[in-house]
Amino acid sequence: MKVRPTVLVGQPWPKSPWLAVNLSAALPGAGQIYDGAIARGIVIAIAFWGLIAFMLWSIFAPTGNTLRGLLGLGPLIGLYLFTLWDSHHVAKRGITLREFSPLRYQSQDPWYPVFLSQVLPGLGHLFLQQAAVGGLLLLLGIAIAYGANFNPRLLPLPPAIWAVGCGLAYRAAPTRRRQWGLLAGLLVAIVVTRCAISAIPFVVPRQVVQCIVPSESMLPTLAVGDRIFVRPQPPDFVPAVGDIIVFSNPERTPIEQAGSLDQLMVKRVIALPGQQVAVRQGRVWIDGTPLADPHLKEPILYQWGPETVPADHLFVLGDNRNRSRDSHIWGFLPRPHVVGNAYKIYWPPQRVQPLTEPSTSIKNKNLRSSQFQNLG
């Protein structure tokens, strides 16, 4: 026979293990803080968000190791599951993993249906044998979550439905005492956390573009199949000689569609507006000065120029100069075609490396065309 805890006047209400689990599910470490294990909760929160920060840095930073960042997902999931179990364990000393299992849990704790509703809206109502409401919330949550994958305007709706499902499950659960303040805090945490997570797939593409190298034109710097990160640049982007840039193919892309993410090419910037460029004696010459090309394996076999780069254009070449279709074939690159700078090979693992500016002469490193400043 189960004995319910008796609460005397003036005594605090007993800690709810499943409220602690709910808090940790929304914000890792919050359940431990609710349980009174403040130091442990702070450590867990720092470890959890620190691990996320490390993963993001490893994946997206130029010098980060992409594979190491992806492998961090295992410890992150492990820490999250431990946080849920530990918050329950601290609130109810002596709990076992068998008792913690949601499939075996038979308590009347009103926060348990709320936890199920955090997993999927409607599951809490199904547990409470309210099939109609539970089924409606479940179908609505899945449908809107699916639609939000294609329409960013729907992003706030799935977290709102999750929060509504949790709130309704708590209201429907039998209990002798309601803790509306804690429920409100929990629902706010659910909405904020889930909005932040669901926004990632839409925010990241605005900061980083992923591309696959299609040809051998950039050997040995880039190999066929290398996956690279490109940092999108604003319209007034000022490149430098030596930058590796990604751009829409000027031979196939109309100027009206310049900068689109279809039919992309990757080359190195060789000359800027106003500079005279020529190819002779197996080398590139900029304003009469030979350009240092330490990354090249063989001398250039063709002759080109001299010609002056017109305003709002670039002269670009592949590092594999003799096997690259670039400016020496189709002419100067209109600047609107540029998508951004390629800054990192992020895959395959053995090829992960930053794409830094080559070691050129001081003059070439500092070449920035003042004509860019006045271009529209």
C-alpha positions as CSV (number, residue, x, y, z in Angstrom):
1,M,0.0,0.0,0.0
2,K,1.3,3.4,-1.0
3,V,1.4,6.2,1.6
4,R,1.0,9.8,0.4
5,P,3.3,12.3,2.1
6,T,1.6,14.5,4.7
7,V,2.3,18.2,4.6
8,L,2.0,20.1,7.8
9,V,1.1,23.7,8.0
10,G,4.3,25.8,7.6
11,Q,6.3,23.0,6.0
12,P,7.5,23.2,2.4
13,W,5.7,21.0,-0.2
14,P,7.9,17.9,-1.0
15,K,10.1,18.1,-4.1
16,S,8.5,16.6,-7.2
17,P,11.0,14.3,-8.9
18,W,9.2,14.8,-12.3
19,L,9.1,18.5,-12.0
20,A,12.9,18.3,-11.6
21,V,13.1,16.2,-14.7
22,N,10.9,18.6,-16.6
23,L,13.1,21.5,-15.6
24,S,16.3,19.7,-16.7
25,A,14.6,18.6,-19.9
26,A,14.0,22.3,-20.8
27,L,17.2,23.7,-19.3
28,P,19.9,21.1,-18.3
29,G,21.0,21.7,-14.7
30,A,17.8,23.6,-13.8
31,G,16.3,20.4,-12.2
32,Q,19.3,20.1,-9.9
33,I,19.0,23.7,-8.9
34,Y,15.3,23.2,-8.1
35,D,16.3,20.1,-6.0
36,G,18.7,22.3,-4.0
37,A,21.9,20.9,-5.5
38,I,22.8,24.3,-6.8
39,A,26.5,23.8,-7.4
40,R,25.9,20.5,-9.2
41,G,23.2,22.2,-11.4
42,I,25.6,25.1,-12.3
43,V,28.4,22.6,-13.2
44,I,26.0,20.6,-15.4
45,A,24.7,23.7,-17.1
46,I,28.3,25.0,-17.8
47,A,29.4,21.6,-19.0
48,F,26.3,21.2,-21.3
49,W,26.5,24.6,-23.0
50,G,30.3,24.5,-23.0
51,L,30.1,21.3,-24.9
52,I,27.7,22.8,-27.4
53,A,30.0,25.8,-27.8
54,F,33.0,23.5,-28.4
55,M,31.1,21.5,-31.0
56,L,30.0,24.6,-32.9
57,W,33.6,26.0,-32.8
58,S,35.1,22.7,-33.9
59,I,32.6,22.4,-36.9
60,F,32.5,26.0,-38.1
61,A,35.8,27.7,-37.0
62,P,38.6,27.7,-39.6
63,T,41.0,25.9,-37.3
64,G,38.4,23.6,-35.7
65,N,38.4,19.8,-36.2
66,T,35.0,19.0,-37.8
67,L,35.1,15.3,-36.9
68,R,35.9,16.1,-33.2
69,G,32.9,18.4,-33.2
70,L,30.6,15.8,-34.6
71,L,31.9,13.2,-32.1
72,G,30.9,15.6,-29.3
73,L,27.3,14.7,-30.0
74,G,27.7,11.4,-28.2
75,P,28.9,13.0,-24.9
76,L,26.3,15.7,-25.2
77,I,23.4,13.2,-25.5
78,G,24.9,11.2,-22.6
79,L,25.2,14.3,-20.4
80,Y,21.6,15.3,-21.2
81,L,20.2,11.8,-20.3
82,F,22.3,11.8,-17.1
83,T,20.9,15.3,-16.2
84,L,17.4,13.9,-16.5
85,W,18.1,10.9,-14.3
86,D,20.2,12.8,-11.8
87,S,17.6,15.5,-11.3
88,H,15.0,12.8,-10.5
89,H,17.5,11.0,-8.3
90,V,18.4,14.1,-6.2
91,A,14.7,14.9,-5.7
92,K,13.9,11.3,-4.6
93,R,16.9,9.7,-3.0
94,G,17.3,6.1,-3.6
95,I,15.5,6.0,-6.9
96,T,16.6,3.2,-9.2
97,L,16.9,3.1,-12.9
98,R,14.1,0.6,-13.0
99,E,11.8,2.9,-11.2
100,F,12.9,5.9,-13.3
101,S,11.7,4.2,-16.5
102,P,8.7,6.1,-17.9
103,L,7.2,2.8,-19.1
104,R,7.1,1.5,-15.5
105,Y,6.2,4.7,-13.7
106,Q,2.7,4.6,-12.1
107,S,2.8,7.7,-9.8
108,Q,0.0,10.3,-9.6
109,D,2.6,13.1,-9.9
110,P,1.0,15.7,-12.2
111,W,4.4,16.6,-13.6
112,Y,4.8,13.2,-15.2
113,P,2.2,13.8,-18.0
114,V,3.9,17.2,-18.5
115,F,7.2,15.3,-19.1
116,L,5.5,13.1,-21.6
117,S,4.1,16.2,-23.4
118,Q,7.6,17.6,-23.6
119,V,8.5,14.5,-25.6
120,L,5.5,14.9,-28.0
121,P,2.5,17.1,-27.4
122,G,-0.5,14.9,-26.6
123,L,1.4,12.0,-25.0
124,G,0.5,13.4,-21.6
125,H,-3.2,13.4,-22.4
126,L,-2.9,9.9,-23.8
127,F,-1.3,8.8,-20.5
128,L,-4.3,10.4,-18.7
129,Q,-6.6,8.5,-21.0
130,Q,-7.9,11.6,-22.8
131,A,-7.5,10.2,-26.3
132,A,-9.4,12.9,-28.2
133,V,-7.3,15.8,-26.9
134,G,-4.1,13.8,-27.0
135,G,-4.6,12.6,-30.5
136,L,-5.5,16.2,-31.7
137,L,-2.4,17.7,-30.1
138,L,-0.2,14.9,-31.4
139,L,-1.3,15.3,-35.0
140,L,-1.2,19.1,-34.8
141,G,2.3,19.2,-33.3
142,I,3.7,16.8,-35.9
143,A,2.0,18.5,-38.8
144,I,3.1,22.0,-37.9
145,A,6.7,20.9,-37.0
146,Y,6.9,19.3,-40.5
147,G,5.6,22.5,-42.1
148,A,8.1,24.7,-40.2
149,N,10.9,22.8,-41.9
150,F,10.0,24.6,-45.1
151,N,8.5,27.9,-43.9
152,P,10.6,29.9,-41.3
153,R,7.4,31.9,-40.4
154,L,6.0,28.8,-38.7
155,L,9.1,28.4,-36.5
156,P,7.4,29.9,-33.3
157,L,4.4,27.6,-33.6
158,P,5.8,24.1,-32.8
159,P,7.4,25.4,-29.5
160,A,4.1,27.1,-28.7
161,I,2.1,23.9,-29.3
162,W,4.6,21.9,-27.1
163,A,4.1,24.5,-24.3
164,V,0.3,24.4,-24.7
165,G,0.4,20.6,-24.6
166,C,2.4,20.7,-21.4
167,G,0.2,23.3,-19.8
168,L,-3.0,21.4,-20.7
169,A,-1.6,18.1,-19.4
170,Y,-0.7,19.7,-16.1
171,R,-4.2,21.2,-15.8
172,A,-5.8,17.8,-16.6
173,A,-3.6,15.8,-14.2
174,P,-5.2,15.0,-10.8
175,T,-3.4,16.8,-7.9
176,R,-4.2,18.3,-4.5
177,R,-2.0,21.4,-5.1
178,R,-1.2,23.4,-8.2
179,Q,2.2,25.2,-8.7
180,W,1.3,27.6,-11.4
181,G,4.4,29.8,-10.9
182,L,6.7,26.9,-11.6
183,L,4.5,25.8,-14.6
184,A,4.8,29.3,-16.1
185,G,8.6,29.3,-15.7
186,L,8.8,25.8,-17.3
187,L,6.6,26.8,-20.2
188,V,8.7,29.9,-20.9
189,A,11.9,27.8,-20.8
190,I,10.3,25.3,-23.2
191,V,9.4,28.0,-25.7
192,V,12.7,29.8,-25.6
193,T,14.9,26.6,-25.8
194,R,12.9,25.0,-28.6
195,C,12.7,28.3,-30.6
196,A,16.5,28.6,-30.3
197,I,17.0,25.0,-31.4
198,S,14.5,25.1,-34.3
199,A,16.0,28.3,-35.6
200,I,19.5,26.7,-36.1
201,P,18.7,25.2,-39.6
202,F,17.6,28.6,-40.8
203,V,20.3,30.8,-39.1
204,V,23.3,28.7,-40.1
205,P,22.8,29.0,-43.9
206,R,22.8,32.8,-43.5
207,Q,26.2,32.6,-41.9
208,V,27.8,29.7,-43.7
209,V,27.3,28.2,-47.2
210,Q,28.3,24.6,-47.8
211,C,29.8,23.7,-51.2
212,I,31.4,20.6,-52.8
213,V,34.4,21.1,-55.0
214,P,33.4,19.8,-58.5
215,S,36.7,19.6,-60.4
216,E,40.5,19.4,-60.2
217,S,40.9,23.1,-61.1
218,M,42.1,24.0,-57.6
219,L,44.6,21.2,-57.0
220,P,46.6,20.8,-54.8
221,T,44.7,23.2,-52.5
222,L,41.3,21.7,-53.1
223,A,40.6,18.2,-54.3
224,V,37.5,16.8,-56.0
225,G,34.8,16.1,-53.4
226,D,36.2,18.3,-50.8
227,R,33.4,19.9,-48.8
228,I,34.1,23.5,-47.9
229,F,32.5,26.2,-45.8
230,V,32.0,29.6,-47.5
231,R,31.4,32.8,-45.5
232,P,28.7,34.9,-47.4
233,Q,29.8,38.4,-48.0
234,P,27.8,41.7,-48.2
235,P,27.4,43.6,-51.5
236,D,30.3,45.9,-50.6
237,F,32.7,43.0,-49.9
238,V,36.3,44.0,-50.6
239,P,38.4,40.9,-51.5
240,A,42.1,40.6,-51.4
241,V,44.6,39.1,-53.8
242,G,45.0,35.5,-52.7
243,D,41.4,35.0,-51.4
244,I,39.7,31.8,-52.4
245,I,36.2,32.8,-53.5
246,V,33.0,30.9,-54.5
247,F,30.9,32.5,-57.3
248,S,28.1,31.7,-59.7
249,N,29.3,30.5,-63.1
250,P,29.5,33.7,-65.2
251,E,29.3,31.7,-68.4
252,R,25.9,30.1,-67.5
253,T,24.4,32.4,-65.0
254,P,22.7,35.6,-66.2
255,I,23.7,38.8,-64.5
256,E,20.2,39.1,-63.1
257,Q,20.8,35.8,-61.2
258,A,24.3,36.6,-60.2
259,G,25.3,35.4,-56.7
260,S,22.7,32.5,-56.8
261,L,23.8,29.2,-55.3
262,D,23.4,27.2,-58.5
263,Q,26.3,26.2,-60.7
264,L,29.0,27.5,-58.3
265,M,32.7,27.7,-59.0
266,V,35.7,28.2,-56.8
267,K,38.9,30.0,-57.8
268,R,41.6,32.3,-56.3
269,V,41.5,36.0,-56.7
270,I,44.6,37.1,-58.7
271,A,43.9,40.8,-59.5
272,L,41.6,43.6,-58.5
273,P,40.0,46.5,-60.4
274,G,42.6,48.9,-61.9
275,Q,45.5,46.4,-61.7
276,Q,47.2,45.2,-64.8
277,V,47.5,41.4,-65.1
278,A,49.6,39.3,-67.5
279,V,50.6,35.7,-67.8
280,R,54.0,35.1,-69.3
281,Q,57.2,33.1,-68.7
282,G,55.2,30.6,-66.7
283,R,54.1,33.1,-64.1
284,V,51.4,35.7,-63.3
285,W,52.5,39.3,-63.3
286,I,50.6,42.1,-61.5
287,D,51.5,45.6,-62.4
288,G,54.8,44.3,-63.7
289,T,55.6,42.4,-60.5
290,P,55.6,38.6,-60.5
291,L,53.1,37.0,-58.2
292,A,54.5,34.5,-55.8
293,D,52.6,31.1,-56.2
294,P,54.1,28.7,-53.6
295,H,51.1,26.4,-53.9
296,L,51.6,25.7,-57.7
297,K,53.3,22.4,-58.8
298,E,54.1,23.4,-62.4
299,P,54.7,26.5,-64.4
300,I,51.8,28.0,-66.4
301,L,51.9,26.9,-70.0
302,Y,49.8,29.6,-71.6
303,Q,50.3,33.3,-72.3
304,W,47.7,35.9,-71.5
305,G,47.4,39.7,-71.5
306,P,48.5,42.2,-70.4
307,E,45.1,43.6,-69.6
308,T,43.7,46.0,-66.9
309,V,40.9,44.7,-64.7
310,P,37.9,46.9,-65.2
311,A,35.9,48.4,-62.4
312,D,33.6,46.1,-60.5
313,H,35.4,43.0,-61.8
314,L,38.0,40.5,-60.6
315,F,40.6,38.4,-62.3
316,V,40.5,34.8,-60.9
317,L,42.4,31.7,-61.7
318,G,42.4,28.1,-60.4
319,D,45.5,26.9,-58.6
320,N,45.8,24.1,-61.1
321,R,46.4,26.8,-63.7
322,N,46.9,24.6,-66.8
323,R,43.7,22.6,-66.2
324,S,41.3,25.3,-65.0
325,R,38.5,27.1,-66.9
326,D,38.8,30.6,-65.4
327,S,39.4,34.2,-66.3
328,H,42.1,33.4,-68.8
329,I,39.3,31.7,-70.8
330,W,36.0,33.5,-70.1
331,G,37.3,36.9,-69.0
332,F,37.0,39.0,-65.9
333,L,34.5,38.0,-63.2
334,P,31.7,40.5,-62.5
335,R,31.8,41.2,-58.8
336,P,28.0,40.6,-58.3
337,H,28.6,36.9,-59.0
338,V,30.7,36.5,-55.9
339,V,29.0,34.5,-53.1
340,G,31.7,34.7,-50.5
341,N,35.1,33.5,-49.2
342,A,35.9,29.8,-48.8
343,Y,37.5,29.5,-45.4
344,K,37.6,25.9,-44.5
345,I,37.7,22.3,-45.8
346,Y,35.3,20.6,-43.3
347,W,35.1,17.1,-44.9
348,P,36.5,14.4,-45.4
349,P,38.1,14.1,-42.0
350,Q,41.7,13.6,-43.4
351,R,41.4,16.8,-45.4
352,V,40.0,19.2,-42.7
353,Q,42.1,22.4,-42.8
354,P,41.7,26.1,-42.9
355,L,41.9,27.9,-46.3
356,T,44.2,30.8,-45.5
357,E,45.7,33.3,-47.7
358,P,48.9,32.0,-49.4
359,S,52.3,33.4,-48.5
360,T,52.7,36.1,-51.0
361,S,54.8,39.2,-51.2
362,I,54.0,42.1,-48.8
363,K,52.8,44.1,-51.8
364,N,50.4,41.4,-52.9
365,K,49.1,40.8,-49.4
366,N,48.2,44.5,-49.0
367,L,46.6,44.9,-52.4
368,R,43.1,46.3,-51.8
369,S,41.6,48.2,-54.7
370,S,40.4,51.7,-53.6
371,Q,38.0,51.5,-56.6
372,F,35.8,49.1,-54.6
373,Q,35.0,51.8,-52.1
374,N,32.9,53.7,-54.6
375,L,31.3,50.8,-56.4
376,G,27.5,50.4,-56.1
